[in-house]
Amino acid sequence: MDFKIVWTPKAEFRYEQIILYLKDNWSKSVQIDFYRTVKNKLELLRLFPNMGMKFSNRIIVSFY
């Protein structure tokens, strides 16, 4: 089952701040890598929303 990712206003603001920081201080390739990493992780969360949730004081799946 697919889920929709909903960003909070704070999350959107912080994401935009990170993008601006990367734009000002890093190369284009670093910006693209960051964008792709976030995009891929959001896609995984959309497809597998329980990923990374705690069960019995253990994390079953994480992004690492």
C-alpha positions as CSV (number, residue, x, y, z in Angstrom):
1,M,0.0,0.0,0.0
2,D,1.4,3.4,-1.0
3,F,1.3,6.3,1.4
4,K,1.6,10.0,0.8
5,I,4.5,11.9,2.5
6,V,3.3,15.0,4.2
7,W,5.9,17.6,5.2
8,T,5.4,19.8,8.2
9,P,6.0,23.5,7.6
10,K,9.1,23.2,9.8
11,A,10.4,20.3,7.8
12,E,9.9,22.2,4.5
13,F,11.7,25.2,6.0
14,R,14.6,23.2,7.2
15,Y,14.9,21.3,3.9
16,E,15.0,24.6,2.0
17,Q,17.6,26.0,4.4
18,I,19.8,22.9,3.8
19,I,19.4,23.3,0.0
20,L,20.4,27.0,0.2
21,Y,23.4,26.2,2.4
22,L,24.6,23.5,-0.1
23,K,24.1,25.9,-3.0
24,D,26.2,28.5,-1.3
25,N,29.0,26.3,0.1
26,W,29.2,23.1,-1.9
27,S,29.5,21.9,-5.4
28,K,26.6,21.0,-7.7
29,S,27.4,17.3,-7.4
30,V,27.0,17.5,-3.6
31,Q,23.6,19.2,-4.0
32,I,22.5,16.6,-6.4
33,D,23.7,13.8,-4.2
34,F,21.8,15.3,-1.2
35,Y,18.6,15.7,-3.3
36,R,18.7,12.1,-4.6
37,T,19.4,10.7,-1.1
38,V,16.4,12.5,0.3
39,K,14.2,11.6,-2.6
40,N,15.2,7.9,-2.4
41,K,14.6,7.7,1.4
42,L,11.2,9.4,1.0
43,E,10.3,6.9,-1.7
44,L,11.2,4.0,0.6
45,L,9.1,5.5,3.4
46,R,6.2,6.0,1.1
47,L,6.4,2.3,0.0
48,F,7.3,0.9,3.4
49,P,5.9,3.3,6.0
50,N,6.7,1.0,9.0
51,M,10.4,1.1,8.1
52,G,12.5,2.4,10.9
53,M,9.7,2.2,13.5
54,K,10.5,0.8,16.9
55,F,9.0,-2.5,18.0
56,S,9.9,-4.2,21.3
57,N,12.7,-1.6,22.0
58,R,14.5,-2.6,18.8
59,I,14.6,-0.8,15.4
60,I,13.9,-3.5,12.8
61,V,14.9,-1.5,9.7
62,S,16.9,1.7,9.4
63,F,18.4,3.8,6.6
64,Y,21.9,2.9,7.4
